[in-house]
Amino acid sequence: MHAHPDDETITTGGTIAALVAEGAHVTVLTATRGEGGEVIPPDLAHLEGDRAGLARVRESEIAEAMAALGVRDHRFLGGARSYEDSGMAWGPDGHAVAAPEAPANALCSADLGDVARHIAEVIDEVRPHAVVTYSANGGYGHPDHVRVHEATLAAVESAAWRTGRLLFVEVPAEVAEEMFDPEQPGFAETGFSPATMIPTKAPEGEIVIAQDISDVLAAKRAALAAHRTQVSVSGGFYALSNAVGTKLIDHEYYSIGAGEPIASATPLSMTGYAPHILTGLDLDAVEAANRDPAAEPGGTAAGPGEGLRRRRREPRKPGILAWIHAGLLGILIGALGALQHLNVSVVHLGGMPIILPWGLALALLLAACGLWHLKTLYRGSGPMLLAAFVIAILSYLLGQPQLLPGSDVIVTGTVRSAVWLLGPMLLAAVFAFVRVPRGQPSR
């Protein structure tokens, strides 16, 4: 969960790429479109102050960055332009401070409950095993980062889905010194400015995880380069609008804000920390705890983690788009199946003709795939049953010559047509009693 396009890559890009490479489903949620960002390239300087224009450019930048990291599920919080970048200024201590002015719908001035509700809706939809966001200080103090931290913490506690672990991005003090050390090999060639003070704030929580991203540094670097209005990349370094050079490091660090802690007996990496954000997290136990409202999570951290222990709410009903989707899919399957189901081939075995109704088999397979798609997509039987009903009605109409002369040539009085008329409804009736499995890659 991040505030602006580029934050996801700067703070967690390596972790994202590593998880995707492992086969995990990663959802990146961005609160704003970064309308208030400063613009680095001179040829794009006209975008600074043009909030709508810059938003469009940054939408394309984050799409390119997501492709570089391998992410297929990126979303903006709240849909179409719900929250805007609050803006910031660089304070005298090198940390971000609130901008003198902010738009009416600025994220940092939005109602915390509304922001948390939008995040909770996504949590309930994607059912993550772990959620990652900023620590309470926002990393370097940006007010939008702080608001995202507050809202994510509230969302994890209020969502129906019980997340197994909530993680906060942190940077150890010694790592921050390394990142901003201008004496490192290659720094002089970048043309970036050396830091007069370290802009990263001290860690808020106890750092317990160091995610190794050395194998995916190239992907993170490519994603950083995609955010060209906000980030300059040179060699193994990058800089934001303040032109201060920062080294690309090979680990990303986290504390645990809620959920399953790192067990004391956990083997540690060479860094002295747990090697992965999912280390010690039993994914099957997270799934089981959400299936059984009476089940207790394996363990929770003190404080906010207690909010993870609650009764699960009933899932939300499918929205209007689900019913429209089901109706249109039913029309498509009904038309294709009606045109296809009468096709046969005849083979002769021992002088006897054998009819192979391959058209009917393909039509029923199409119906089965479409109905199961609706069943698993919406995790309920309603849209699936609607599609089956639409298929049956359309097929029936295509067998009534009094309604459309010649239509009975499409759906006839043969056994094959009778099976086609009844088959999709029977399939839907069977699927309605099949429980959709929840075993999935880590999320």
Secondary structure, 3 states (H helix, E strand, C coil): CECCCCHHHHHHHHHHHHHHHCCCCCEEEECCCCCCCCCCCHHHHHHCCCHHHHHHHHHHHHHHHHHHHCCCEEEECCCCCCCECCCEEECCCCCEEECCCCCCCEHHHCCHHHHHHHHHHHHHHHCCCEEEEECCCCCCCCHHHHHHHHHHHHHHHHCCCCCCEEEEEECCHHHHHHHCCCCCCCCHHHCCECCCCCCCCCCCCCEEEEEECHHHHHHHHHHHHHCCCCCEEECCEEECCCCEEEECCCEEEEEEEEECCCCCCCCCCCCCCECCCCCCCCHHHHHHHHHCCCCCCCCCCCHHHHHHCCCCCCCCCCCHHHHHHHHHHHHHHHHHHHHHCCCCEEEEECCEEEEECHHHHHHHHHHHHHHHHHHHHHCCCHHHHHHHHHHHHHHHHCCCCCCCCCHHHCCCCCHHHHHHHHHHHHHHHHHHCCCCCCCCCCC
